[in-house]
Amino acid sequence: MTEEPSRNPHANLGSDAGQGLWQACVEQLAQDLPEQQFNTWIKPLVAQVADDFSKVTLLVANRFKLDWIRAQYAGRIAALLEGLYGQPVTLELAIAQREAVTRTYVRPVTAPQGVTHNTSQGSNPDGGAPAPTQTSASQGGNAEESSAGVFRNRLNPALTFETLVEGTANRMARSAAMHVAGTPGHLYNPLFIYGGVGLGKTHLVHAVGNRLLQDKPDAKILYIHAEQFVSDVVKAYQRRTFDEFKERYHSLDLLLIDDVQFFANKDRTQEEFFNAFEALLAKKSHIVMTSDTYPKGLANIHERLVSRFDSGLTVAIEPPELEMRVAILINKARAEATEMPEEVAFFVAKNVRSNVRELEGALRKILAYSRFNQKEISIQLAREALRDLLSIQNRQISVENIQKTVADYYKIKVADMYSKKRPASIARPRQIAMYLAKELTQKSLPEIGELFGGRDHTTVLHAVRKISAERQQLTELNQQLHVLEQTLKG
């Protein structure tokens, strides 16, 4: 149900603000979706926003795309628009005439660098239904590359070491990445970076490529998402162009590849990646990979490929600590030509703990809410802009929920969380639960201690510091904590 136009507080903002609303929605989708999906389905959309913001009509090129977007993305888009605007928004889809698209497309969408799309379909050697794919830059017949006469590296020049906020959470990974960029082909080959969604893995691999390109402009560098490699294998299989495929990938000086967990269950893709991997290492080229889990935690990947992944240096990126989250918010607000008061940054950072992508999403909501309501940024405004997020967090994550989840995971009784028992089989999970309570709730140390059987706040502080330090050193513990955090966050 939409509001009457006369009662809408944003009715006087006009078409520019309407396009601003759509642009904010698109930027969020660019962060949330894989590049291939974003560029194929979201980037070409044209939005017509009603003056009173009550309705957004998306113009789509044809019936096939309209049906696909309605089924796969319409619900998410509608929810994002409502979250950004703060009131219900009716979303409609319509097939656009070519002239209409030209006339109504007001602002270009800022998209992840260097990806085009088509809707060609065919058989898939790795199984599964064929789907619209990116136009592959790895094929010898790529018109854009041939006409330009240069190698297309797909790097985003904005993602550098200088624009990456450093903190305890990413210090080791950043240091290793800088070493690789400075002396490629030597130590730490391959470099395997793992961590949860939105922690900065992609930023880091782009930074490696940009630094090497700065030092060696003639270096042959390629950044791709694993889905793109799968797509390239499919096309080489369909077109019988494996010679061109191998020339493309086996001749690189630096291969940067995101989310290798997408190779799971794709035997032909894994075979071709293994061959490329061996060829690149033989010629002392460097490989940098990212994944959502450490190598031995990858499922349905051939053992010989996993052993190659684990043969160099494996480093983790953790969720950013409070001070790092504050710095990220302030820096990204400045990049948007806005000064975020420090107390607001602390408020947001304390409530958005999981990853950088969620921080950026929260920041975009605050900036949009401030702009649409013509109000200065304050804690109260941030609270209003993020009310849905704060409501979900307060409802889902409690100390009691943490205690139950941790007890179930380590197969102890919930009552052991409050007891005075001290065997390692109980004390260790109890310390982990205290650590998670401090990280995922707003409770103070004394409050957490009280909920753990009336323990002193110094006991909680000791547990938090102990688990935090060990998380940096013990891969198995870090993986356990990652699983627990994802379980608690739903």
C-alpha positions in Angstrom: 0.0 0.0 0.0 1.5 3.4 -1.1 1.2 6.7 0.7 -1.0 9.5 -0.8 1.3 11.9 -2.8 0.1 14.9 -0.7 1.3 13.2 2.5 4.7 12.1 1.1 7.6 14.1 2.7 9.8 13.6 -0.4 7.3 14.7 -3.0 9.1 18.0 -3.6 12.5 16.4 -4.4 11.8 15.8 -8.1 13.2 13.4 -10.7 16.9 13.9 -9.7 16.1 12.5 -6.2 14.2 9.7 -7.8 17.2 8.7 -9.9 19.2 9.1 -6.7 17.0 6.5 -5.0 17.4 4.1 -7.9 21.2 4.7 -8.1 21.5 4.0 -4.3 19.6 0.7 -4.9 21.8 -0.2 -7.8 25.0 0.5 -5.8 23.8 -1.9 -3.1 23.0 -4.6 -5.6 26.5 -4.1 -7.1 27.9 -5.0 -3.7 25.6 -7.9 -3.0 25.6 -9.7 -6.3 28.4 -11.5 -8.2 29.8 -9.3 -11.0 28.4 -11.7 -13.7 24.9 -11.5 -12.4 25.0 -7.8 -11.8 26.3 -6.9 -15.2 24.0 -9.3 -17.0 20.7 -8.5 -15.3 20.9 -5.3 -13.2 23.2 -2.9 -15.1 21.1 -2.7 -18.2 17.9 -1.8 -16.3 16.4 1.7 -16.8 14.3 3.1 -13.9 11.4 5.5 -14.1 10.6 6.8 -10.7 7.3 8.5 -9.9 7.6 12.1 -8.6 6.1 11.0 -5.2 8.4 7.9 -5.1 5.3 5.7 -4.8 6.2 3.6 -7.9 9.4 2.6 -9.7 9.0 1.1 -13.2 12.0 -0.9 -14.5 12.3 -1.0 -18.3 13.6 -4.4 -19.6 14.9 -5.3 -23.1 12.7 -8.3 -23.7 10.2 -10.8 -22.3 12.8 -13.4 -21.4 14.7 -10.9 -19.2 11.5 -9.5 -17.7 10.4 -13.0 -16.5 13.9 -13.8 -15.2 14.2 -10.5 -13.3 10.7 -10.8 -11.9 11.5 -14.3 -10.6 15.0 -13.8 -9.4 15.5 -10.2 -8.4 12.2 -8.3 -8.1 11.6 -9.1 -4.5 15.2 -8.1 -3.5 14.9 -4.8 -5.5 11.6 -3.9 -4.0 12.9 -4.6 -0.4 16.0 -2.4 -1.1 13.9 0.5 -2.5 11.6 0.4 0.5 14.5 0.2 2.9 16.2 3.2 1.3 13.1 5.3 1.0 11.6 4.3 4.3 8.1 3.7 3.0 6.5 1.1 0.7 7.4 1.4 -3.0 5.4 -0.3 -5.8 7.8 -2.0 -8.3 6.7 -2.7 -11.8 8.5 -4.3 -14.8 7.8 -3.3 -18.4 9.4 -4.1 -21.8 11.0 -1.0 -23.2 11.1 0.2 -26.7 14.6 1.1 -27.9 13.7 4.8 -28.1 12.3 4.8 -24.6 15.5 3.4 -23.2 17.6 6.0 -24.9 15.3 8.8 -23.7 14.8 7.8 -20.0 18.3 6.6 -19.1 19.4 9.4 -16.9 22.5 8.2 -15.1 25.0 5.5 -16.0 25.3 2.7 -13.4 28.7 2.4 -11.8 29.5 -1.3 -12.2 32.3 -3.6 -11.3 35.0 -2.9 -13.9 35.3 -4.5 -17.3 32.5 -7.0 -17.7 30.1 -7.2 -20.6 27.2 -9.6 -21.2 25.2 -11.6 -23.7 22.5 -14.2 -23.5 23.9 -17.0 -25.6 23.1 -20.4 -24.4 24.5 -23.9 -25.0 25.5 -27.1 -23.4 27.6 -27.0 -20.3 30.5 -29.5 -20.0 30.4 -29.3 -16.2 26.6 -30.0 -16.0 23.7 -27.9 -15.0 21.3 -25.8 -17.1 22.9 -23.2 -19.4 22.5 -19.6 -18.3 23.3 -16.2 -19.8 27.0 -15.5 -19.4 29.5 -12.8 -19.7 31.2 -12.2 -23.0 34.5 -13.8 -22.2 37.7 -11.8 -22.6 39.7 -15.0 -22.5 38.6 -16.1 -26.0 40.9 -15.2 -28.9 38.0 -13.6 -30.9 37.2 -10.9 -28.3 36.4 -7.9 -30.5 36.9 -5.3 -27.9 40.4 -6.6 -27.0 41.4 -7.0 -30.7 40.3 -3.5 -31.6 42.0 -2.0 -28.6 45.2 -3.9 -29.3 45.9 -4.2 -25.6 45.5 -6.9 -23.0 42.4 -6.4 -20.9 43.3 -7.0 -17.3 39.8 -6.3 -15.7 41.4 -4.5 -12.8 39.5 -1.8 -10.9 42.0 1.1 -10.5 40.2 2.4 -7.5 41.0 -0.7 -5.4 44.6 -0.1 -4.2 46.7 -0.7 -1.1 46.3 3.1 -0.4 42.5 2.9 -0.3 42.4 -0.2 1.8 42.0 0.6 5.5 44.5 -1.5 7.5 43.7 -3.1 10.8 44.4 -6.2 12.9 41.8 -8.1 10.9 43.6 -7.8 7.6 47.2 -6.9 8.5 48.8 -10.3 7.7 46.9 -10.7 4.5 47.8 -7.2 3.4 51.5 -7.7 4.2 51.6 -10.9 2.2 49.8 -9.3 -0.7 52.2 -6.4 -0.8 55.1 -8.8 -0.7 53.7 -10.6 -3.7 53.1 -7.4 -5.6 56.7 -6.4 -5.0 58.4 -9.7 -5.8 56.0 -11.8 -7.9 56.8 -15.4 -8.7 58.9 -16.0 -5.6 57.7 -16.5 -2.1 54.0 -17.1 -1.2 53.1 -18.7 -4.6 50.2 -19.3 -4.6 48.8 -16.8 -2.2 45.5 -18.0 -0.9 43.3 -15.5 1.0 40.1 -16.6 2.7 37.4 -15.1 4.8 33.7 -14.4 5.0 31.7 -12.3 2.5 32.5 -8.6 2.3 35.7 -8.5 4.3 37.9 -7.0 1.5 39.3 -10.0 -0.3 38.5 -8.7 -3.7 39.9 -5.3 -2.8 43.2 -6.9 -1.8 43.6 -8.9 -5.0 42.9 -5.9 -7.1 45.5 -4.0 -5.1 48.1 -6.6 -5.9 47.4 -6.3 -9.6 47.4 -2.5 -9.5 50.7 -2.3 -7.6 52.4 -4.7 -10.0 51.0 -2.8 -13.0 52.3 0.4 -11.6 55.8 -1.1 -11.2 55.7 -3.1 -14.4 53.3 -1.6 -17.0 54.0 -4.4 -19.5 53.1 -7.2 -17.0 50.3 -9.5 -18.3 47.8 -9.4 -15.4 44.2 -10.8 -15.3 41.6 -10.5 -12.6 38.5 -12.7 -12.9 35.8 -14.2 -10.8 35.8 -18.0 -10.7 32.4 -18.0 -12.4 34.1 -16.3 -15.4 36.7 -19.0 -15.6 33.9 -21.6 -15.6 32.1 -19.6 -18.4 35.4 -19.5 -20.4 35.8 -23.2 -20.1 32.2 -23.8 -21.3 32.8 -21.5 -24.3 36.1 -23.1 -25.2 34.4 -26.5 -25.0 31.5 -25.4 -27.2 33.6 -23.6 -29.8 36.6 -26.0 -29.7 38.9 -23.2 -29.0 41.0 -24.6 -26.2 44.3 -23.5 -27.9 43.2 -19.9 -27.6 42.0 -20.5 -24.1 45.3 -22.0 -23.0 47.3 -19.2 -24.7 45.2 -16.7 -22.8 45.6 -18.2 -19.3 49.0 -19.9 -19.5 50.8 -16.8 -20.7 49.9 -14.6 -17.7 52.4 -13.0 -15.3 49.8 -12.7 -12.6 46.4 -14.4 -12.3 44.0 -13.0 -9.7 40.9 -15.2 -9.2 38.1 -14.6 -6.8 35.9 -17.3 -5.0 37.5 -20.5 -6.1 34.9 -22.4 -4.1 32.7 -22.0 -7.2 34.8 -24.7 -8.9 33.0 -27.3 -6.7 31.5 -30.2 -8.7 32.8 -28.9 -12.0 35.3 -31.5 -13.1 36.3 -30.1 -16.5 36.8 -26.6 -15.0 38.9 -28.1 -12.3 41.0 -30.0 -14.8 41.6 -26.9 -16.9 42.4 -24.8 -13.8 44.9 -27.4 -12.6 46.6 -27.3 -16.0 46.7 -23.4 -16.0 48.0 -23.5 -12.4 50.9 -25.9 -13.2 51.8 -23.9 -16.4 51.9 -20.6 -14.5 54.0 -21.9 -11.6 56.4 -23.6 -14.1 57.1 -20.2 -15.7 57.3 -18.5 -12.2 54.1 -16.5 -12.7 52.2 -15.7 -9.6 48.7 -16.8 -8.6 46.5 -15.1 -6.0 43.2 -16.7 -5.0 40.4 -16.0 -2.7 37.8 -18.3 -1.1 35.2 -18.2 1.6 37.0 -21.0 3.5 40.6 -22.3 3.9 41.8 -24.8 1.3 41.2 -28.0 3.2 37.7 -26.8 4.0 36.7 -26.6 0.3 34.0 -29.1 -0.6 33.9 -31.1 -3.9 37.2 -29.9 -5.1 39.8 -32.5 -6.4 42.4 -33.3 -3.8 45.3 -32.6 -6.1 43.9 -29.1 -6.6 43.4 -28.5 -2.9 47.0 -29.5 -2.3 48.2 -27.0 -4.8 46.0 -24.3 -3.2 47.6 -25.1 0.2 51.2 -25.3 -1.1 52.0 -21.6 -0.9 50.8 -19.2 1.9 47.3 -19.3 3.2 46.1 -16.2 5.2 42.8 -15.2 6.6 40.9 -11.9 6.7 38.8 -11.5 9.8 35.8 -9.3 10.4 37.1 -5.8 11.2 37.5 -4.7 14.7 35.7 -1.7 16.1 38.4 0.9 15.4 38.9 -0.4 11.9 35.1 -0.3 11.2 35.0 3.4 12.4 38.0 4.3 10.1 36.3 2.5 7.2 33.1 4.4 7.7 34.8 7.8 8.0 37.0 7.2 4.9 34.2 6.0 2.7 31.9 8.9 3.8 34.7 11.3 2.8 34.9 9.5 -0.6 31.3 10.5 -1.0 32.1 14.1 -0.2 30.4 13.8 3.2 31.8 14.2 6.7 30.5 11.6 9.1 30.7 12.7 12.8 32.9 10.3 14.8 30.2 9.6 17.3 27.9 8.5 14.5 30.6 6.3 13.0 31.1 4.6 16.4 27.4 4.1 16.7 27.2 2.4 13.3 30.4 0.4 13.8 29.1 -1.0 17.1 26.0 -2.2 15.5 27.3 -3.4 12.1 30.0 -5.9 13.0 30.1 -8.6 10.3 31.9 -7.2 7.3 32.9 -4.2 5.2 30.1 -4.7 2.7 27.5 -4.4 5.4 29.2 -1.3 6.7 29.1 0.2 3.2 25.5 -0.7 2.9 24.7 0.9 6.2 26.6 4.0 5.1 24.6 4.3 1.8 21.3 4.0 3.7 22.4 6.8 6.1 23.5 9.1 3.3 20.4 8.4 1.2 18.1 8.9 4.3 20.0 12.2 5.1 19.6 13.4 1.5 16.0 12.5 1.0 14.9 14.0 4.4 17.3 17.0 4.1 18.7 16.4 7.6 22.2 16.4 8.9 23.8 13.1 9.9 23.4 12.3 13.6 23.0 9.3 15.8 19.2 9.7 15.7 19.2 9.9 11.9 21.4 6.8 11.7 19.1 5.0 14.1 16.1 5.8 11.9 17.9 4.9 8.7 19.0 1.5 10.1 16.0 0.7 12.1 15.3 -2.6 10.2 18.8 -3.8 10.6 18.9 -2.9 14.3 15.6 -4.6 14.9 16.8 -7.8 13.3 20.0 -7.8 15.3 18.3 -7.1 18.6 15.8 -9.9 17.9 18.2 -12.6 16.7 21.4 -12.3 18.6 21.3 -12.5 22.4 23.8 -13.9 24.9 21.3 -16.7 25.6 21.2 -17.6 21.9 25.0 -17.5 21.8 25.3 -19.8 24.8 22.9 -22.4 23.3 24.5 -22.3 19.8 28.0 -22.7 21.2 26.9 -25.5 23.6 25.2 -27.4 20.8 28.3 -27.0 18.5 30.8 -28.3 21.2 28.3 -30.9 22.5 28.1 -29.7 26.1 25.1 -28.7 28.2 23.9 -25.1 28.2 24.0 -25.3 32.0 27.8 -25.7 31.8 28.0 -22.1 30.6 26.9 -20.9 34.0 28.6 -23.6 36.1 31.9 -23.4 38.0 33.3 -26.4 36.2 36.7 -25.9 34.8 37.8 -28.9 32.6 39.0 -27.8 29.2 36.1 -29.4 27.4 33.8 -26.9 29.1 36.1 -23.9 29.9 37.1 -23.6 26.2 33.5 -23.4 24.8 32.6 -21.0 27.6 35.4 -18.7 26.7 34.4 -18.8 23.0 30.8 -18.0 24.0 32.1 -15.0 26.1 34.1 -13.8 23.1 31.1 -14.0 20.7 28.9 -12.3 23.3 31.3 -9.3 23.3 31.6 -9.3 19.5 27.9 -9.8 18.6 25.9 -8.0 21.3 25.9 -4.6 22.9 26.3 -6.1 26.4 29.1 -4.7 28.7 31.7 -7.0 30.2 30.0 -7.0 33.6 26.6 -7.8 32.0 28.2 -10.7 30.1 29.9 -11.9 33.3 26.5 -11.9 35.1 24.9 -14.0 32.4 27.7 -16.5 32.7 27.0 -17.5 36.2 27.9 -14.2 37.9 31.5 -14.1 36.8 33.7 -11.0 37.2 34.2 -8.8 34.2 37.9 -9.5 34.3 37.2 -13.1 33.6 35.2 -12.1 30.5 38.0 -9.7 29.4 40.6 -12.5 29.8 38.4 -14.8 27.6 37.9 -12.2 24.9 41.6 -11.3 24.7 42.6 -15.0 24.7 40.2 -16.1 22.0 40.9 -13.0 19.9 44.6 -13.6 19.9 44.3 -17.3 19.2 42.0 -16.7 16.4 44.8 -14.9 14.5 47.1 -17.9 15.0 44.9 -21.1 14.8 43.2 -21.8 11.5 41.0 -24.5 13.0 39.7 -22.1 15.8 39.1 -19.4 13.2 37.1 -21.7 11.1 35.0 -22.8 14.1 34.3 -19.2 15.0 33.4 -18.4 11.4 30.8 -21.2 11.4 29.4 -20.1 14.7 29.1 -16.4 13.6 27.4 -17.4 10.4 25.0 -19.6 12.3 24.1 -16.9 14.8 23.6 -14.2 12.1 21.3 -16.5 10.2 
